[in-house]
Amino acid sequence: MVLAVSRAPYRDRMERRVHNREHLERRALYRAHMERRVHNWEHLERRAHKWERLGSPR
């Protein structure tokens, strides 16, 4: 059991590193998601302007 006690801090450190990486991945995914939403919105706005210029049949 002495070995388990001596390894505990190392295991905690590794778990914290894994957890930190998961957190960063989640943040990256969220940022990509928000950027896609913004990009999509800009695309829709451009289409709206185009229809305003052409005189929308809709």
mmCIF file of the C-alpha atoms, coordinates in Angstrom:
data_MODEL
# 
_entry.id   MODEL 
# 
loop_
_atom_site.group_PDB 
_atom_site.id 
_atom_site.type_symbol 
_atom_site.label_atom_id 
_atom_site.label_alt_id 
_atom_site.label_comp_id 
_atom_site.label_asym_id 
_atom_site.label_entity_id 
_atom_site.label_seq_id 
_atom_site.pdbx_PDB_ins_code 
_atom_site.Cartn_x 
_atom_site.Cartn_y 
_atom_site.Cartn_z 
_atom_site.occupancy 
_atom_site.B_iso_or_equiv 
_atom_site.pdbx_formal_charge 
_atom_site.auth_seq_id 
_atom_site.auth_comp_id 
_atom_site.auth_asym_id 
_atom_site.auth_atom_id 
_atom_site.pdbx_PDB_model_num 
ATOM 1  C CA . MET A 1 1  ? 0.000   0.000  0.000   1.00 0.00 ? 1  MET A CA 1 
ATOM 2  C CA . VAL A 1 2  ? 2.981   2.291  0.446   1.00 0.00 ? 2  VAL A CA 1 
ATOM 3  C CA . LEU A 1 3  ? 3.393   2.324  -3.323  1.00 0.00 ? 3  LEU A CA 1 
ATOM 4  C CA . ALA A 1 4  ? -0.231  3.399  -3.836  1.00 0.00 ? 4  ALA A CA 1 
ATOM 5  C CA . VAL A 1 5  ? 0.201   6.260  -1.360  1.00 0.00 ? 5  VAL A CA 1 
ATOM 6  C CA . SER A 1 6  ? 3.380   7.470  -3.066  1.00 0.00 ? 6  SER A CA 1 
ATOM 7  C CA . ARG A 1 7  ? 1.743   7.348  -6.500  1.00 0.00 ? 7  ARG A CA 1 
ATOM 8  C CA . ALA A 1 8  ? -1.424  9.202  -5.473  1.00 0.00 ? 8  ALA A CA 1 
ATOM 9  C CA . PRO A 1 9  ? -0.129  12.754 -6.131  1.00 0.00 ? 9  PRO A CA 1 
ATOM 10 C CA . TYR A 1 10 ? 1.123   11.689 -9.563  1.00 0.00 ? 10 TYR A CA 1 
ATOM 11 C CA . ARG A 1 11 ? -2.266  10.153 -10.419 1.00 0.00 ? 11 ARG A CA 1 
ATOM 12 C CA . ASP A 1 12 ? -4.067  13.299 -9.251  1.00 0.00 ? 12 ASP A CA 1 
ATOM 13 C CA . ARG A 1 13 ? -1.781  15.399 -11.433 1.00 0.00 ? 13 ARG A CA 1 
ATOM 14 C CA . MET A 1 14 ? -2.460  13.218 -14.457 1.00 0.00 ? 14 MET A CA 1 
ATOM 15 C CA . GLU A 1 15 ? -6.216  13.316 -13.853 1.00 0.00 ? 15 GLU A CA 1 
ATOM 16 C CA . ARG A 1 16 ? -6.063  17.095 -13.548 1.00 0.00 ? 16 ARG A CA 1 
ATOM 17 C CA . ARG A 1 17 ? -4.163  17.282 -16.860 1.00 0.00 ? 17 ARG A CA 1 
ATOM 18 C CA . VAL A 1 18 ? -6.752  15.083 -18.572 1.00 0.00 ? 18 VAL A CA 1 
ATOM 19 C CA . HIS A 1 19 ? -9.569  17.151 -17.085 1.00 0.00 ? 19 HIS A CA 1 
ATOM 20 C CA . ASN A 1 20 ? -7.893  20.375 -18.192 1.00 0.00 ? 20 ASN A CA 1 
ATOM 21 C CA . ARG A 1 21 ? -7.514  19.064 -21.743 1.00 0.00 ? 21 ARG A CA 1 
ATOM 22 C CA . GLU A 1 22 ? -11.194 18.068 -21.802 1.00 0.00 ? 22 GLU A CA 1 
ATOM 23 C CA . HIS A 1 23 ? -12.123 21.561 -20.608 1.00 0.00 ? 23 HIS A CA 1 
ATOM 24 C CA . LEU A 1 24 ? -10.042 23.197 -23.345 1.00 0.00 ? 24 LEU A CA 1 
ATOM 25 C CA . GLU A 1 25 ? -11.572 20.886 -25.972 1.00 0.00 ? 25 GLU A CA 1 
ATOM 26 C CA . ARG A 1 26 ? -15.059 21.801 -24.782 1.00 0.00 ? 26 ARG A CA 1 
ATOM 27 C CA . ARG A 1 27 ? -14.189 25.515 -24.966 1.00 0.00 ? 27 ARG A CA 1 
ATOM 28 C CA . ALA A 1 28 ? -12.797 25.086 -28.491 1.00 0.00 ? 28 ALA A CA 1 
ATOM 29 C CA . LEU A 1 29 ? -15.935 23.241 -29.587 1.00 0.00 ? 29 LEU A CA 1 
ATOM 30 C CA . TYR A 1 30 ? -18.135 25.957 -28.089 1.00 0.00 ? 30 TYR A CA 1 
ATOM 31 C CA . ARG A 1 31 ? -16.135 28.707 -29.811 1.00 0.00 ? 31 ARG A CA 1 
ATOM 32 C CA . ALA A 1 32 ? -16.362 26.926 -33.159 1.00 0.00 ? 32 ALA A CA 1 
ATOM 33 C CA . HIS A 1 33 ? -20.100 26.518 -32.614 1.00 0.00 ? 33 HIS A CA 1 
ATOM 34 C CA . MET A 1 34 ? -20.584 30.228 -31.873 1.00 0.00 ? 34 MET A CA 1 
ATOM 35 C CA . GLU A 1 35 ? -18.427 31.291 -34.823 1.00 0.00 ? 35 GLU A CA 1 
ATOM 36 C CA . ARG A 1 36 ? -20.463 29.043 -37.114 1.00 0.00 ? 36 ARG A CA 1 
ATOM 37 C CA . ARG A 1 37 ? -23.671 30.658 -35.793 1.00 0.00 ? 37 ARG A CA 1 
ATOM 38 C CA . VAL A 1 38 ? -22.275 34.143 -36.404 1.00 0.00 ? 38 VAL A CA 1 
ATOM 39 C CA . HIS A 1 39 ? -21.064 33.180 -39.865 1.00 0.00 ? 39 HIS A CA 1 
ATOM 40 C CA . ASN A 1 40 ? -24.466 31.675 -40.670 1.00 0.00 ? 40 ASN A CA 1 
ATOM 41 C CA . TRP A 1 41 ? -26.196 34.866 -39.476 1.00 0.00 ? 41 TRP A CA 1 
ATOM 42 C CA . GLU A 1 42 ? -23.948 37.032 -41.661 1.00 0.00 ? 42 GLU A CA 1 
ATOM 43 C CA . HIS A 1 43 ? -24.738 34.810 -44.622 1.00 0.00 ? 43 HIS A CA 1 
ATOM 44 C CA . LEU A 1 44 ? -28.489 35.179 -44.017 1.00 0.00 ? 44 LEU A CA 1 
ATOM 45 C CA . GLU A 1 45 ? -28.131 38.956 -43.671 1.00 0.00 ? 45 GLU A CA 1 
ATOM 46 C CA . ARG A 1 46 ? -26.305 39.153 -47.014 1.00 0.00 ? 46 ARG A CA 1 
ATOM 47 C CA . ARG A 1 47 ? -29.085 37.136 -48.654 1.00 0.00 ? 47 ARG A CA 1 
ATOM 48 C CA . ALA A 1 48 ? -31.669 39.487 -47.111 1.00 0.00 ? 48 ALA A CA 1 
ATOM 49 C CA . HIS A 1 49 ? -29.841 42.528 -48.539 1.00 0.00 ? 49 HIS A CA 1 
ATOM 50 C CA . LYS A 1 50 ? -29.710 40.876 -51.941 1.00 0.00 ? 50 LYS A CA 1 
ATOM 51 C CA . TRP A 1 51 ? -33.482 40.325 -51.895 1.00 0.00 ? 51 TRP A CA 1 
ATOM 52 C CA . GLU A 1 52 ? -34.034 43.933 -50.791 1.00 0.00 ? 52 GLU A CA 1 
ATOM 53 C CA . ARG A 1 53 ? -32.062 45.160 -53.812 1.00 0.00 ? 53 ARG A CA 1 
ATOM 54 C CA . LEU A 1 54 ? -33.836 42.853 -56.257 1.00 0.00 ? 54 LEU A CA 1 
ATOM 55 C CA . GLY A 1 55 ? -37.296 43.605 -54.918 1.00 0.00 ? 55 GLY A CA 1 
ATOM 56 C CA . SER A 1 56 ? -38.318 40.467 -53.080 1.00 0.00 ? 56 SER A CA 1 
ATOM 57 C CA . PRO A 1 57 ? -40.906 38.266 -54.807 1.00 0.00 ? 57 PRO A CA 1 
ATOM 58 C CA . ARG A 1 58 ? -41.456 36.570 -51.411 1.00 0.00 ? 58 ARG A CA 1 
# 
